[in-house]
């Protein structure tokens, strides 16, 4: 690390921590140079960078002063519950832009931190933190740390069972209702026999709040046919399910539509269907579930039940902004709206439903 960068970080931390507040006049350059053990040219490079960022104001008669904005600008920390950077299928990547845009509108700053390094107390200009973690079992070490915090923390995009375990203010989607809305869309488009590409029930049940026992009844209640063979379960995002899907698609009584656990699974199914020369949506409609931005870029564009991930991020920021209404008083759980976005992948009405119809491939 260059000396000027090291000096910049030391000075920026003094301002960020509140040690040097708005209106504070910095010591003279010779004094700072002696304290930090650097040459004046190195110190000035760091001071100029902080000045260009609007943190410091420099003038000949007045010296170098911390600006009022440096004291007043609020900050929010974003914490990942994962130990590694999430892959492209993870919702965190789509929630964070919503957090960033809302903070930009409110003139807040965003900082990113691993939960392991979080302290129990934050400086006054920090509104709090947003945690991006879900599917808790109650024994996670991160929960022990969260219980010791003395500042507001909101957990964004949780599973239905999480708030009862974490006791954290949360933002969540009503996944069960969202899933049923997707079923209704497929029914309205004339489909009666739908294939499902789902995660294993251990995960699907926790996310959708639908048990394996009640799943068939919900499918039938939606006006669709349920058969065990129409349900494919996939352990994780990397598992190859092409053989199982091929068997289903080219069976004597195939489904006319596929409804997937996520847009990521839907896009993987696209690749297989196109390889097998199955036309989407004329021979096989496909409906995703999550609302990834890349869904609209598929060919044909993918219909999906959109959770509005960016909106989840915005709601979490606004919860921290209005913390005086709940911090220390309650642990609110807010539902983020969802919508069925219809695109070309389901835009074909099954006018003459035929249970024996088989796509040509």
NUNU-989446 format. One record per residue (C-alpha): residue number from 1; residue in three letters; x, y, z. Coordinates in steps of 0.001 Angstrom, whole numbers. Example, Ala and Ser with C-alpha at 12.3 -4.5 7.8 and 13.67 -1.06 7.14 Angstrom:
# NUNU-989446
R     k     r        c1        c2        c3
R     1   ala     12300     -4500      7800
R     2   ser     13670     -1060      7140
END
This chain:
# NUNU-989446
R     k     r        c1        c2        c3
R     1   unk         0         0         0
R     2   unk      1354      3432      -951
R     3   unk      2110      5835      1909
R     4   unk      -339      8450       653
R     5   unk     -3113      5827       561
R     6   unk     -2267      4761      4105
R     7   unk     -2384      8374      5286
R     8   unk     -5667      8913      3446
R     9   unk     -7241      5938      5237
R    10   unk     -6037      7111      8651
R    11   unk     -7475     10585      8152
R    12   unk    -10718      9300      6612
R    13   unk    -11223      6936      9567
R    14   unk    -10818      9805     12061
R    15   unk    -13577     11661     10244
R    16   unk    -15775      8619      9728
R    17   unk    -15545      7570     13396
R    18   unk    -16522     11034     14602
R    19   unk    -13118     11745     16167
R    20   unk    -12887     14730     13812
R    21   unk    -16400     16119     13474
R    22   unk    -17860     18770     11175
R    23   unk    -16163     22148     11724
R    24   unk    -13053     20590     13290
R    25   unk     -9839     22321     12207
R    26   unk     -7031     19892     11437
R    27   unk     -3604     20342     13040
R    28   unk     -1036     22136     10921
R    29   unk       676     20185      8172
R    30   unk      4053     20089      9955
R    31   unk      2383     18634     13067
R    32   unk       488     16014     11058
R    33   unk      3628     15096      9119
R    34   unk      5535     14490     12354
R    35   unk      2665     12523     13881
R    36   unk      2211     10307     10832
R    37   unk      5893     10085      9941
R    38   unk      5473     11176      6318
R    39   unk      6721     13900      4025
R    40   unk      4543     16956      3337
R    41   unk      3999     15926      -305
R    42   unk      2514     12609       899
R    43   unk       232     14309      3407
R    44   unk      -954     16867       859
R    45   unk     -1874     14109     -1624
R    46   unk     -4152     12549      1002
R    47   unk     -5638     15927      1976
R    48   unk     -6346     16780     -1663
R    49   unk     -8183     13475     -2149
R    50   unk    -10366     14106       906
R    51   unk    -11016     17649      -313
R    52   unk    -12094     16398     -3748
R    53   unk    -14537     14062     -1997
R    54   unk    -16093     16999      -158
R    55   unk    -14948     15768      3245
R    56   unk    -12463     18574      3846
R    57   unk    -12456     22280      2998
R    58   unk     -9112     24025      2627
R    59   unk     -8314     27745      2558
R    60   unk     -5216     29801      3287
R    61   unk     -6553     31912      6135
R    62   unk     -8820     29255      7641
R    63   unk     -6650     26152      7287
R    64   unk     -8108     22701      6674
R    65   unk    -11550     22063      8176
R    66   unk    -13857     19027      8246
R    67   unk    -17015     19963      6346
R    68   unk    -20422     19863      8005
R    69   unk    -21584     17283      5426
R    70   unk    -18910     14893      6636
R    71   unk    -20568     14900     10035
R    72   unk    -24170     14899      8863
R    73   unk    -24090     12336      6071
R    74   unk    -25747      9161      7284
R    75   unk    -24351      5724      6568
R    76   unk    -25791      2222      6306
R    77   unk    -23810      -996      6531
R    78   unk    -24718     -3965      4323
R    79   unk    -23829     -7353      5792
R    80   unk    -23668    -10642      3949
R    81   unk    -24611    -13777      5820
R    82   unk    -22419    -15804      3455
R    83   unk    -18707    -16442      3803
R    84   unk    -18067    -16113        87
R    85   unk    -19220    -13835     -2711
R    86   unk    -22654    -15069     -3878
R    87   unk    -23001    -16647     -7326
R    88   unk    -25194    -15122    -10020
R    89   unk    -28293    -17026     -8879
R    90   unk    -28290    -15473     -5393
R    91   unk    -30876    -12748     -4649
R    92   unk    -28328    -10595     -2805
R    93   unk    -26904     -9423     -6115
R    94   unk    -30314     -8040     -7095
R    95   unk    -31264     -6574     -3708
R    96   unk    -28073     -4525     -3285
R    97   unk    -28747     -2197     -6269
R    98   unk    -32077     -1256     -4657
R    99   unk    -30265      -436     -1417
R   100   unk    -27700      1650     -3266
R   101   unk    -30235      3609     -5324
R   102   unk    -32390      4419     -2301
R   103   unk    -29345      5557      -319
R   104   unk    -28288      7741     -3233
R   105   unk    -31733      9383     -3254
R   106   unk    -31483     10054       500
R   107   unk    -27829     11164       340
R   108   unk    -26762      8220      2509
R   109   unk    -23530      6301      2099
R   110   unk    -23341      2514      1866
R   111   unk    -20559       436      3369
R   112   unk    -20075     -3317      2995
R   113   unk    -18788     -5518      5765
R   114   unk    -18504     -9158      6719
R   115   unk    -20599     -9857      9787
R   116   unk    -17581    -11328     11598
R   117   unk    -16009     -7861     11822
R   118   unk    -19098     -5988     12988
R   119   unk    -18862     -4239     16356
R   120   unk    -21801     -3981     18771
R   121   unk    -21822      -156     18674
R   122   unk    -21660      2228     15692
R   123   unk    -20839      5949     15470
R   124   unk    -23811      8315     15623
R   125   unk    -23889      9018     11878
R   126   unk    -24621      5349     11147
R   127   unk    -28318      4548     10839
R   128   unk    -27725       830     11257
R   129   unk    -27201     -2239      9109
R   130   unk    -29002     -4416      6570
R   131   unk    -28375     -8148      6756
R   132   unk    -28706    -10309      3643
R   133   unk    -29252    -13806      5008
R   134   unk    -32094    -16314      5102
R   135   unk    -33133    -19899      5857
R   136   unk    -31910    -19951      9458
R   137   unk    -32122    -22984     11750
R   138   unk    -31593    -20981     14951
R   139   unk    -28094    -22258     15777
R   140   unk    -26049    -19956     13546
R   141   unk    -23206    -18074     15220
R   142   unk    -24237    -14919     13403
R   143   unk    -27446    -14837     15467
R   144   unk    -25481    -14705     18722
R   145   unk    -23668    -11673     17369
R   146   unk    -26861     -9991     16171
R   147   unk    -28426    -10253     19638
R   148   unk    -25583     -8184     21143
R   149   unk    -25964     -5262     18739
R   150   unk    -26966     -1916     20192
R   151   unk    -28132      -400     16910
R   152   unk    -30961     -1133     14416
R   153   unk    -30537     -4028     12005
R   154   unk    -32991     -5133      9313
R   155   unk    -32872     -8550      7657
R   156   unk    -33880     -8324      4000
R   157   unk    -35474    -11086      1892
R   158   unk    -36062    -13738      4543
R   159   unk    -37887    -17066      4477
R   160   unk    -41275    -17278      6255
R   161   unk    -39877    -19056      9333
R   162   unk    -36856    -16773      9798
R   163   unk    -38328    -13859     11826
R   164   unk    -39509    -16200     14584
R   165   unk    -35956    -17574     14904
R   166   unk    -33929    -14397     14436
R   167   unk    -36230    -11915     16216
R   168   unk    -35017     -9333     13720
R   169   unk    -37058     -6706     11851
R   170   unk    -37393     -8221      8392
R   171   unk    -38536     -7746      4814
R   172   unk    -40000    -10781      3091
R   173   unk    -42065    -11869       128
R   174   unk    -45229    -13899       586
R   175   unk    -43750    -16732     -1475
R   176   unk    -46760    -18979     -1020
R   177   unk    -49190    -16429     -2458
R   178   unk    -46686    -15569     -5193
R   179   unk    -46407    -19234     -6165
R   180   unk    -50193    -19582     -6321
R   181   unk    -50372    -16465     -8515
R   182   unk    -48064    -18209    -10983
R   183   unk    -50334    -21263    -10999
R   184   unk    -53313    -19038    -11757
R   185   unk    -51486    -17444    -14689
R   186   unk    -50736    -20833    -16237
R   187   unk    -54322    -21950    -15685
R   188   unk    -55624    -18747    -17306
R   189   unk    -53447    -19473    -20343
R   190   unk    -55201    -22805    -20832
R   191   unk    -52678    -25134    -19173
R   192   unk    -53882    -28036    -17096
R   193   unk    -50869    -30329    -16966
R   194   unk    -47812    -28460    -15639
R   195   unk    -44349    -29825    -14895
R   196   unk    -42533    -28466    -11837
R   197   unk    -38765    -28081    -11481
R   198   unk    -38242    -27516     -7757
R   199   unk    -35528    -27662     -5143
R   200   unk    -35747    -30562     -2707
R   201   unk    -38658    -30308      -284
R   202   unk    -36346    -29425      2598
R   203   unk    -35696    -26098       840
R   204   unk    -38925    -25677     -1128
R   205   unk    -41079    -26174      1965
R   206   unk    -39107    -23550      3921
R   207   unk    -39264    -20999      1119
R   208   unk    -42818    -21494      -149
R   209   unk    -44390    -22489      3157
R   210   unk    -45986    -25421      1322
R   211   unk    -45540    -28965      2640
R   212   unk    -45144    -31997       329
R   213   unk    -48442    -33317      1677
R   214   unk    -50492    -30248       755
R   215   unk    -48738    -29541     -2573
R   216   unk    -51000    -31874     -4645
R   217   unk    -54153    -30323     -3159
R   218   unk    -52953    -26791     -4002
R   219   unk    -52217    -27817     -7578
R   220   unk    -55678    -29338     -7953
R   221   unk    -57306    -26332     -6283
R   222   unk    -55696    -24161     -8957
R   223   unk    -57493    -26238    -11597
R   224   unk    -54389    -28163    -12665
R   225   unk    -53654    -31870    -12825
R   226   unk    -51202    -33274    -10305
R   227   unk    -49136    -36367    -10946
R   228   unk    -45966    -37341     -9073
R   229   unk    -44055    -37752    -12339
R   230   unk    -44652    -34079    -13172
R   231   unk    -42565    -32987    -10172
R   232   unk    -38784    -32899    -10617
R   233   unk    -36702    -32042     -7531
R   234   unk    -33167    -30710     -7917
R   235   unk    -30751    -30619     -4932
R   236   unk    -28902    -27440     -5909
R   237   unk    -28183    -24994     -8720
R   238   unk    -25380    -27089    -10169
R   239   unk    -27159    -30450    -10417
R   240   unk    -27811    -31675    -13961
R   241   unk    -31500    -32487    -14398
R   242   unk    -31452    -32840    -18191
R   243   unk    -32102    -36589    -18175
R   244   unk    -35145    -36296    -15923
R   245   unk    -36515    -33360    -17912
R   246   unk    -35997    -35140    -21229
R   247   unk    -37913    -38172    -19936
R   248   unk    -40790    -35951    -18854
R   249   unk    -40939    -33801    -21985
R   250   unk    -40875    -36757    -24360
R   251   unk    -43205    -39008    -22391
R   252   unk    -46528    -40203    -23790
R   253   unk    -48387    -37561    -21755
R   254   unk    -46054    -34552    -21337
R   255   unk    -46919    -31295    -19602
R   256   unk    -47659    -28232    -21711
R   257   unk    -45833    -25863    -19356
R   258   unk    -42914    -25841    -16902
R   259   unk    -43025    -23876    -13649
R   260   unk    -39607    -23565    -11993
R   261   unk    -38311    -22859     -8491
R   262   unk    -36350    -19879     -9799
R   263   unk    -35603    -17990    -12987
R   264   unk    -32163    -19603    -12858
R   265   unk    -33721    -23073    -13217
R   266   unk    -36002    -21739    -15958
R   267   unk    -33062    -20435    -17974
R   268   unk    -31281    -23766    -17602
R   269   unk    -34442    -25491    -18856
R   270   unk    -34427    -23089    -21847
R   271   unk    -31026    -24390    -22908
R   272   unk    -32229    -27985    -22796
R   273   unk    -35528    -27351    -24602
R   274   unk    -33798    -25436    -27360
R   275   unk    -31224    -28206    -27735
R   276   unk    -34096    -30659    -28169
R   277   unk    -35843    -28355    -30669
R   278   unk    -38872    -27870    -28434
R   279   unk    -40486    -24530    -29293
R   280   unk    -41160    -22085    -26459
R   281   unk    -44035    -21337    -25797
R   282   unk    -45916    -23100    -28631
R   283   unk    -44903    -26587    -27525
R   284   unk    -43766    -25849    -23982
R   285   unk    -44481    -22704    -21968
R   286   unk    -41967    -21773    -19262
R   287   unk    -42615    -19694    -16132
R   288   unk    -39865    -18576    -13762
R   289   unk    -40096    -17575    -10128
R   290   unk    -38023    -14683     -8690
R   291   unk    -37653    -11921    -11272
R   292   unk    -33968    -11841    -12223
R   293   unk    -33167     -8927    -14523
R   294   unk    -31683    -11350    -17058
R   295   unk    -35083    -13040    -17519
R   296   unk    -36181    -10348    -19970
R   297   unk    -33051    -10915    -22071
R   298   unk    -33789    -14553    -22823
R   299   unk    -35035    -15710    -26206
R   300   unk    -37972    -15712    -25954
R   301   unk    -38219    -13328    -22958
R   302   unk    -39037    -15295    -19806
R   303   unk    -42313    -14806    -17932
R   304   unk    -41752    -14766    -14181
R   305   unk    -43275    -14137    -10786
R   306   unk    -41218    -11077     -9910
R   307   unk    -40369    -10473     -6237
R   308   unk    -39050     -6972     -6968
R   309   unk    -35630     -7564     -5399
R   310   unk    -34612     -3909     -5823
R   311   unk    -37807     -2908     -4001
R   312   unk    -36834     -5209     -1123
R   313   unk    -33615     -3231      -780
R   314   unk    -35475        88      -829
R   315   unk    -37913     -1077      1847
R   316   unk    -35038     -2180      4094
R   317   unk    -33410      1262      3794
R   318   unk    -36697      2996      4599
R   319   unk    -37150       778      7657
R   320   unk    -33811      2010      8993
R   321   unk    -34735      5557      8080
R   322   unk    -37885      5253     10227
R   323   unk    -36273      3333     13055
R   324   unk    -37679      5691     15694
R   325   unk    -41057      4005     15126
R   326   unk    -39857       493     16007
R   327   unk    -36292       282     17336
R   328   unk    -36424      -914     20911
R   329   unk    -40214     -1261     20699
R   330   unk    -41068     -4014     18211
R   331   unk    -39695     -6243     15440
R   332   unk    -41789     -5473     12352
R   333   unk    -41980     -7855      9400
R   334   unk    -42939     -6092      6162
R   335   unk    -44223     -7883      3059
R   336   unk    -42723     -6729      -219
R   337   unk    -45135     -6742     -3207
R   338   unk    -44747     -9262     -6031
R   339   unk    -46277     -9444     -9514
R   340   unk    -46623    -11916    -12343
R   341   unk    -44777    -10471    -15343
R   342   unk    -46002    -12090    -18536
R   343   unk    -43630    -12257    -21473
R   344   unk    -43327    -14366    -24604
R   345   unk    -42430    -17627    -22840
R   346   unk    -46052    -18131    -21715
R   347   unk    -47802    -16056    -24383
R   348   unk    -49542    -18900    -26185
R   349   unk    -53061    -19890    -25189
R   350   unk    -53696    -23638    -25097
R   351   unk    -57021    -23464    -26947
R   352   unk    -57384    -27204    -27504
R   353   unk    -55884    -28981    -24547
R   354   unk    -54920    -32558    -25371
R   355   unk    -53381    -34744    -22684
R   356   unk    -51683    -36921    -25308
R   357   unk    -50079    -34054    -27218
R   358   unk    -46321    -34544    -27478
R   359   unk    -43824    -31840    -28600
R   360   unk    -41858    -32722    -31688
R   361   unk    -38134    -32846    -31176
END
